[in-house]
């Protein structure tokens, strides 16, 4: 590319230089010739008044000696005598005398001649001749041409050097971008480029960095969602484990337990092998917004938001979903002699989350109760409704959570993966809610999850309260 740019600069500069140099060279030659001719005409014109006064050869020679550039001046008197060296052909002299006209033209052998007739008394005619050699006609032309050629060569060299430097920047930026693309394609997601070169290549570098950031972000979201899927599928496996424990020791229960263990192993292997970009619901978008900057409004839709079974604006009745999942866990609680209480508000509890997301939250919280508390430990599920939110509380009578802040940080626990509470946290964040862990009235842990109420429900509730408030003021 550098050679191409240098060649283009050389060709363009050469054409421009030639388009100026050729007319300028002709003009310089023409000006030099005109100046020499003008200088030669002046001595001839100066001798005309002198000839009208005297034709004495000595006086004329003395007058010629006092003129500038008179070394080639000659005077042809009427009696055919000539003072000075003549270079004019005889026919031109005769023509000038008879026609009494000034003659200016080139002469054979090189040079230029000027003949000026002067009418003397008694109708006699004398002719003043001034000859200009070829060397005088082109005096200074060669030096001027040399200067112009040197300037043109300097201009060509300068343009090539500038084009080469500009091409070096372009090539450097292009090579850097190409190398970074290769490295990124090989799996080095931390590869970034420093935008250099022209504005177009700088824009390409900025776009490359944004693409690499987005790829890293999508891969992180993919891993989060795959891990969440793995955790959600542990709920039915937990139920199978509990069922096999109730069956008592027998060959049949042993086979079922072995099958459940094999299923869990195979399931983990399948999920690991099937880590393709997954679709994002509100929970995935909340993870993206929490973990990285939002994409530009003008950016095209990402692959993670395409091809999903869910659609933006999905919602469900949280109370009904929680009631059904609580019924599932109540059967398992009865098998372990756990007391389970359920209290759900009668008001609408619509939230902007899918049915599966709310179910995953309930399964994660109640599953932790079954996993980390002893059999016979009581727990309670409650759903309250406020003007702007739906609040889910899961409490138990177990030992509680010693460090609530660490429990909310995924992966910080040494006894678990932290995926359960991470699912809960992201579901709450997707609706603008929060997660809070405290000591329960039952003595154990109390996890309070706040979901933002669906926009339509919140607005209708706010309008109803305003109308009721207005009536009280009447």
C-alpha positions as CSV (number, residue, x, y, z in Angstrom):
1,X,0.0,0.0,0.0
2,X,2.9,2.4,0.8
3,X,4.3,1.8,-2.7
4,X,0.9,2.4,-4.3
5,X,0.3,5.7,-2.4
6,X,3.9,6.8,-3.3
7,X,3.3,6.0,-6.9
8,X,0.0,7.8,-7.0
9,X,1.6,10.9,-5.3
10,X,4.5,10.8,-7.8
11,X,2.2,10.5,-10.8
12,X,-0.1,13.3,-9.7
13,X,2.7,15.6,-8.7
14,X,4.5,15.0,-12.0
15,X,1.4,15.9,-14.0
16,X,0.8,19.0,-12.0
17,X,4.5,20.0,-12.3
18,X,4.6,19.4,-16.0
19,X,1.4,21.3,-16.6
20,X,3.0,24.3,-15.0
21,X,6.7,23.9,-16.0
22,X,6.1,23.6,-19.8
23,X,4.1,26.9,-20.2
24,X,6.4,28.6,-17.7
25,X,9.5,27.6,-19.6
26,X,8.0,28.9,-22.9
27,X,7.0,32.1,-21.1
28,X,10.6,32.6,-19.7
29,X,12.1,32.1,-23.2
30,X,9.6,34.5,-24.7
31,X,10.3,37.2,-22.1
32,X,14.0,36.9,-22.5
33,X,13.7,37.3,-26.3
34,X,11.4,40.3,-25.9
35,X,13.7,42.0,-23.4
36,X,16.7,41.5,-25.8
37,X,14.8,42.9,-28.8
38,X,13.6,45.9,-26.8
39,X,17.1,46.6,-25.6
40,X,18.4,46.4,-29.2
41,X,15.7,48.8,-30.6
42,X,16.6,51.6,-28.2
43,X,20.1,52.4,-29.5
44,X,18.8,52.3,-33.1
45,X,16.0,54.7,-32.2
46,X,18.6,57.0,-30.4
47,X,20.8,57.3,-33.5
48,X,17.9,58.5,-35.8
49,X,17.9,62.2,-34.5
50,X,21.7,62.3,-34.7
51,X,21.7,61.3,-38.4
52,X,19.3,64.1,-39.2
53,X,21.9,66.5,-37.8
54,X,25.1,65.1,-39.2
55,X,26.4,62.3,-41.4
56,X,30.1,62.7,-40.5
57,X,31.5,59.3,-39.8
58,X,33.7,60.4,-36.9
59,X,30.7,62.1,-35.2
60,X,28.6,59.1,-35.7
61,X,31.2,56.8,-34.3
62,X,31.6,59.0,-31.2
63,X,27.8,59.0,-30.7
64,X,27.6,55.2,-31.1
65,X,30.3,54.7,-28.6
66,X,28.3,56.6,-25.9
67,X,25.3,54.3,-26.3
68,X,24.6,51.1,-24.2
69,X,24.6,47.8,-26.0
70,X,26.0,49.4,-29.2
71,X,28.6,46.8,-29.9
72,X,26.6,45.3,-32.8
73,X,25.2,48.7,-34.0
74,X,25.9,49.7,-37.7
75,X,24.9,52.7,-39.8
76,X,24.5,52.5,-43.6
77,X,24.9,56.0,-45.1
78,X,23.3,57.1,-48.4
79,X,26.6,56.9,-50.2
80,X,26.7,53.1,-49.4
81,X,29.3,53.6,-46.7
82,X,28.8,51.5,-43.5
83,X,30.0,52.5,-40.1
84,X,30.4,49.4,-37.9
85,X,30.0,45.7,-38.7
86,X,26.9,44.8,-40.7
87,X,25.1,41.5,-40.4
88,X,22.1,42.4,-42.6
89,X,21.6,40.8,-46.0
90,X,21.8,43.2,-48.9
91,X,18.2,42.5,-50.0
92,X,16.9,43.6,-46.5
93,X,19.0,46.8,-46.6
94,X,17.6,47.6,-50.1
95,X,14.1,46.9,-48.9
96,X,14.5,49.1,-45.9
97,X,15.9,52.0,-48.1
98,X,13.3,51.8,-50.8
99,X,10.3,51.0,-48.7
100,X,11.4,53.3,-45.9
101,X,10.0,50.8,-43.4
102,X,11.4,49.3,-40.2
103,X,12.3,45.6,-40.5
104,X,12.7,43.2,-37.5
105,X,13.3,39.5,-38.2
106,X,15.6,36.6,-37.6
107,X,18.5,36.2,-39.9
108,X,20.0,33.0,-41.3
109,X,22.7,31.5,-39.2
110,X,21.1,32.6,-35.9
111,X,20.4,35.9,-34.3
112,X,18.0,38.7,-34.8
113,X,18.4,42.0,-36.8
114,X,16.6,45.3,-36.6
115,X,16.7,47.9,-39.5
116,X,15.5,51.4,-38.9
117,X,15.5,53.8,-42.0
118,X,16.2,57.5,-41.4
119,X,15.1,60.1,-44.0
120,X,17.9,62.7,-44.5
121,X,17.7,66.1,-46.2
122,X,17.5,66.0,-50.0
123,X,15.4,62.8,-49.7
124,X,18.3,60.6,-48.9
125,X,17.8,57.5,-46.7
126,X,20.2,56.1,-44.1
127,X,19.6,52.8,-42.3
128,X,20.5,52.1,-38.7
129,X,21.2,48.4,-38.1
130,X,21.3,46.6,-34.8
131,X,22.1,42.9,-34.6
132,X,21.3,40.7,-31.6
133,X,23.2,37.3,-31.4
134,X,21.4,34.1,-30.5
135,X,23.2,34.0,-27.2
136,X,21.7,37.3,-26.2
137,X,18.2,36.2,-27.2
138,X,18.4,33.2,-24.7
139,X,20.4,34.9,-22.0
140,X,19.3,33.7,-18.5
141,X,16.9,31.1,-19.9
142,X,19.0,28.1,-19.0
143,X,19.5,29.3,-15.5
144,X,15.7,29.9,-15.1
145,X,15.0,26.4,-16.5
146,X,17.5,24.9,-14.1
147,X,15.9,26.5,-11.1
148,X,12.4,25.4,-12.2
149,X,13.6,21.8,-12.7
150,X,15.3,21.7,-9.3
151,X,12.1,23.0,-7.7
152,X,10.0,20.4,-9.5
153,X,12.3,17.6,-8.4
154,X,12.2,18.8,-4.8
155,X,8.4,19.0,-5.0
156,X,8.3,15.4,-6.4
157,X,10.6,14.1,-3.6
158,X,8.6,15.9,-1.0
159,X,5.2,14.6,-2.2
160,X,6.6,11.1,-2.3
161,X,8.0,11.3,1.2
162,X,4.7,12.8,2.6
163,X,2.7,10.1,0.8
164,X,5.0,7.4,2.2
165,X,4.6,8.7,5.8
166,X,0.8,8.9,5.4
167,X,0.9,5.4,3.9
168,X,3.0,4.1,6.8
169,X,0.3,5.3,9.2
170,X,-2.4,3.7,7.2
171,X,-0.5,0.4,6.9
172,X,0.5,0.4,10.5
173,X,-3.2,0.9,11.6
174,X,-4.4,-1.7,9.1
175,X,-1.8,-4.3,10.2
176,X,-2.6,-3.6,13.9
177,X,-6.3,-4.1,13.2
178,X,-5.8,-7.2,11.2
179,X,-3.4,-8.7,13.8
180,X,-5.9,-8.0,16.6
181,X,-8.7,-9.6,14.5
182,X,-6.5,-12.8,14.2
183,X,-5.7,-12.9,17.9
184,X,-9.3,-12.3,18.8
185,X,-10.4,-15.1,16.5
186,X,-8.0,-17.4,18.2
187,X,-9.7,-16.8,21.5
188,X,-7.9,-14.0,23.2
189,X,-10.9,-11.9,24.3
190,X,-8.7,-9.3,26.0
191,X,-7.3,-8.1,22.7
192,X,-7.9,-4.5,22.0
193,X,-6.4,-1.9,19.6
194,X,-5.3,1.7,19.9
195,X,-7.2,3.6,17.2
196,X,-4.6,5.2,14.9
197,X,-4.4,6.6,11.4
198,X,-7.1,8.4,9.4
199,X,-10.5,9.0,10.8
200,X,-12.0,6.0,9.0
201,X,-9.4,3.6,10.5
202,X,-9.8,5.2,13.9
203,X,-13.6,4.6,13.7
204,X,-12.9,1.0,12.6
205,X,-10.6,0.6,15.7
206,X,-13.2,2.0,18.0
207,X,-15.8,-0.4,16.4
208,X,-13.4,-3.3,16.8
209,X,-13.0,-2.6,20.5
210,X,-16.8,-2.2,21.0
211,X,-17.3,-5.5,19.2
212,X,-14.7,-7.3,21.4
213,X,-16.3,-5.8,24.5
214,X,-19.7,-7.0,23.3
215,X,-18.4,-10.5,22.6
216,X,-16.9,-10.7,26.1
217,X,-20.1,-9.5,27.5
218,X,-22.2,-12.0,25.6
219,X,-19.9,-14.9,26.5
220,X,-20.2,-13.9,30.2
221,X,-24.0,-13.7,29.9
222,X,-24.0,-17.1,28.2
223,X,-22.0,-18.7,31.0
224,X,-24.3,-17.1,33.6
225,X,-27.4,-18.4,31.9
226,X,-26.0,-21.9,31.4
227,X,-25.1,-22.0,35.1
228,X,-28.6,-20.8,36.0
229,X,-30.1,-23.5,33.9
230,X,-27.9,-26.1,35.6
231,X,-29.1,-24.8,39.0
232,X,-32.8,-24.8,38.0
233,X,-32.6,-28.5,36.9
234,X,-31.3,-29.4,40.3
235,X,-34.7,-28.9,41.8
236,X,-36.4,-31.9,40.2
237,X,-33.2,-33.9,41.0
238,X,-33.5,-32.9,44.6
239,X,-37.1,-34.1,44.6
240,X,-36.0,-37.5,43.2
241,X,-33.2,-37.8,45.8
242,X,-35.8,-37.2,48.6
243,X,-38.2,-39.7,47.0
244,X,-35.5,-42.4,47.0
245,X,-34.6,-41.7,50.6
246,X,-38.3,-42.3,51.6
247,X,-38.3,-45.5,49.7
248,X,-35.9,-47.0,52.2
249,X,-33.0,-49.3,51.5
250,X,-33.9,-51.7,48.7
251,X,-32.4,-52.8,45.3
252,X,-35.0,-50.7,43.6
253,X,-34.2,-47.5,45.5
254,X,-30.5,-48.1,44.9
255,X,-31.0,-48.3,41.2
256,X,-33.1,-45.2,41.2
257,X,-30.4,-43.3,43.2
258,X,-27.7,-44.5,40.8
259,X,-29.9,-43.4,37.9
260,X,-30.4,-40.0,39.4
261,X,-26.7,-39.6,40.0
262,X,-25.9,-40.6,36.5
263,X,-28.6,-38.2,35.2
264,X,-27.0,-35.3,37.1
265,X,-23.6,-36.1,35.7
266,X,-24.8,-36.4,32.1
267,X,-26.9,-33.3,32.5
268,X,-23.8,-31.3,33.6
269,X,-21.8,-32.7,30.6
270,X,-24.6,-31.8,28.1
271,X,-24.9,-28.3,29.4
272,X,-21.2,-27.8,29.2
273,X,-21.1,-29.0,25.6
274,X,-24.1,-27.0,24.6
275,X,-22.8,-23.6,25.6
276,X,-24.1,-21.6,22.6
277,X,-25.3,-18.0,22.8
278,X,-28.6,-18.1,24.7
279,X,-31.5,-15.7,24.5
280,X,-31.9,-13.1,27.2
281,X,-35.1,-12.4,29.1
282,X,-35.4,-9.6,31.6
283,X,-33.0,-11.4,34.0
284,X,-30.4,-11.7,31.3
285,X,-30.7,-8.0,30.4
286,X,-30.4,-7.1,34.1
287,X,-27.1,-9.1,34.2
288,X,-25.9,-7.3,31.1
289,X,-26.8,-3.8,32.5
290,X,-25.2,-4.6,35.8
291,X,-22.0,-6.0,34.4
292,X,-21.2,-3.8,31.4
293,X,-22.1,-0.5,29.8
294,X,-25.3,-0.5,27.7
295,X,-24.8,-0.6,23.9
296,X,-25.3,2.4,21.8
297,X,-28.9,3.1,20.7
298,X,-27.7,3.0,17.1
299,X,-26.0,-0.4,17.5
300,X,-27.7,-3.4,15.8
301,X,-29.5,-6.0,18.0
302,X,-27.1,-8.5,19.5
303,X,-27.2,-12.2,19.0
304,X,-28.1,-12.7,22.6
305,X,-31.5,-11.0,22.2
306,X,-32.5,-12.8,19.0
307,X,-34.1,-16.2,18.6
308,X,-35.7,-16.4,22.0
309,X,-39.0,-17.9,23.0
310,X,-39.6,-15.0,25.3
311,X,-40.5,-11.5,24.1
312,X,-39.8,-8.1,25.7
313,X,-42.7,-7.1,27.9
314,X,-43.4,-10.6,29.2
315,X,-45.2,-10.6,32.6
316,X,-46.9,-13.0,35.0
317,X,-48.9,-13.0,38.2
318,X,-46.2,-13.6,40.8
319,X,-48.7,-14.7,43.5
320,X,-50.1,-17.5,41.4
321,X,-46.7,-18.8,40.3
322,X,-45.5,-18.8,43.9
323,X,-48.6,-20.6,45.0
324,X,-48.1,-23.4,42.5
325,X,-44.4,-23.8,43.4
326,X,-45.2,-23.7,47.1
327,X,-47.6,-26.6,46.5
328,X,-44.8,-28.6,44.9
329,X,-42.4,-28.0,47.8
330,X,-45.2,-28.7,50.4
331,X,-45.3,-32.3,49.3
332,X,-41.6,-32.7,49.9
333,X,-41.9,-30.8,53.2
334,X,-44.5,-33.2,54.4
335,X,-42.2,-36.1,53.7
336,X,-39.5,-34.5,55.9
337,X,-41.9,-33.5,58.6
338,X,-41.4,-29.8,57.9
339,X,-44.1,-27.3,58.7
340,X,-44.8,-25.0,55.7
341,X,-47.0,-21.9,55.9
342,X,-48.1,-19.8,52.9
343,X,-49.5,-16.3,53.0
344,X,-50.2,-14.6,49.7
345,X,-51.8,-11.1,49.3
346,X,-55.1,-11.0,47.5
347,X,-54.3,-7.9,45.4
348,X,-52.8,-8.2,41.9
349,X,-49.1,-9.1,41.9
350,X,-48.2,-8.7,38.3
351,X,-44.5,-8.3,37.6
352,X,-42.5,-7.9,34.4
353,X,-40.9,-11.3,34.5
354,X,-41.6,-14.6,32.9
355,X,-43.3,-17.5,34.7
356,X,-40.1,-19.5,34.6
357,X,-38.0,-16.7,36.2
358,X,-40.4,-16.4,39.2
359,X,-40.5,-20.2,39.5
360,X,-36.7,-20.2,39.5
361,X,-36.6,-17.7,42.3
362,X,-39.0,-19.7,44.5
363,X,-37.1,-23.0,43.8
364,X,-33.7,-21.4,44.6
365,X,-34.9,-20.0,47.9
366,X,-36.9,-23.0,49.1
367,X,-34.3,-25.4,47.7
368,X,-31.7,-23.7,49.9
369,X,-33.9,-24.3,52.9
370,X,-34.1,-28.0,52.1
371,X,-30.4,-28.2,51.3
372,X,-28.9,-26.4,54.3
373,X,-31.4,-27.1,57.1
374,X,-32.1,-30.3,58.9
375,X,-35.3,-32.3,58.3
376,X,-38.2,-31.1,60.4
377,X,-37.1,-27.5,60.1
378,X,-40.1,-25.3,59.5
379,X,-40.3,-22.6,56.9
380,X,-42.7,-20.0,55.6
381,X,-43.5,-18.3,52.3
382,X,-45.2,-14.9,52.2
383,X,-46.1,-12.5,49.4
384,X,-47.1,-8.9,50.2
385,X,-48.1,-6.2,47.8
386,X,-47.3,-2.5,48.1
387,X,-48.1,0.5,45.9
388,X,-45.0,0.0,43.7
389,X,-43.7,-3.5,44.5
390,X,-44.4,-7.1,45.2
391,X,-42.4,-8.5,48.2
392,X,-41.6,-12.3,48.5
393,X,-40.3,-13.5,51.9
394,X,-38.9,-17.0,52.5
395,X,-38.1,-17.7,56.2
396,X,-36.9,-20.7,58.0
397,X,-36.2,-21.9,61.6
398,X,-32.7,-23.1,60.8
399,X,-29.3,-21.7,61.9
400,X,-29.5,-18.7,59.7
401,X,-26.9,-17.1,57.4
402,X,-23.8,-15.9,59.3
403,X,-22.6,-13.4,56.6
404,X,-25.5,-12.1,54.5
405,X,-23.3,-9.8,52.4
406,X,-21.0,-12.6,51.4
407,X,-23.9,-14.9,50.6
408,X,-25.2,-12.4,48.1
409,X,-21.8,-12.3,46.3
410,X,-21.9,-15.2,43.9
411,X,-19.3,-17.8,44.4
412,X,-18.0,-16.5,47.7
413,X,-19.4,-19.3,49.8
414,X,-17.2,-22.3,50.3
415,X,-20.1,-24.7,50.8
416,X,-22.1,-23.8,47.7
417,X,-21.8,-22.2,44.3
418,X,-23.9,-19.2,45.2
419,X,-25.9,-19.7,42.1
420,X,-29.3,-19.8,43.9
421,X,-29.0,-16.3,45.5
422,X,-27.5,-15.0,42.3
423,X,-30.6,-16.1,40.3
424,X,-32.7,-14.3,42.9
425,X,-30.6,-11.1,42.8
426,X,-30.7,-10.9,39.0
427,X,-34.4,-11.5,38.9
428,X,-35.1,-8.7,41.4
429,X,-32.7,-6.4,39.5
430,X,-34.5,-7.0,36.3
431,X,-37.6,-5.3,37.7
432,X,-35.8,-2.7,39.7
433,X,-36.1,-4.6,43.0
434,X,-33.7,-5.7,45.7
435,X,-32.7,-8.7,47.8
436,X,-32.2,-8.4,51.6
437,X,-31.2,-11.1,54.1
438,X,-32.0,-10.8,57.8
439,X,-32.9,-12.8,60.9
440,X,-36.4,-14.4,60.6
441,X,-39.0,-14.5,63.3
442,X,-38.8,-18.3,63.2
443,X,-35.1,-17.9,64.3
444,X,-33.3,-18.7,61.0
445,X,-32.7,-16.8,57.8
446,X,-35.2,-14.4,56.2
447,X,-34.7,-13.6,52.5
448,X,-36.8,-10.7,51.3
449,X,-37.0,-10.2,47.6
450,X,-38.7,-7.1,46.2
451,X,-40.0,-7.1,42.6
452,X,-41.0,-3.9,40.9
453,X,-44.7,-4.0,40.2
454,X,-45.8,-4.0,36.6
455,X,-46.0,-0.5,35.2
456,X,-49.7,-0.7,34.3
457,X,-50.7,-2.1,37.7
458,X,-48.6,0.5,39.5
459,X,-50.2,3.3,37.5
460,X,-53.7,2.1,38.1
461,X,-53.0,1.8,41.8
462,X,-51.6,5.3,42.0
463,X,-54.6,6.7,40.2
464,X,-57.0,4.9,42.6
465,X,-55.1,6.3,45.6
466,X,-55.3,9.8,44.2
467,X,-59.0,9.5,43.6
468,X,-59.5,8.2,47.1
469,X,-57.3,10.9,48.5
470,X,-59.3,13.6,46.6
471,X,-62.6,12.3,48.1
472,X,-61.2,12.5,51.6
473,X,-60.3,16.2,51.0
474,X,-63.9,17.0,50.0
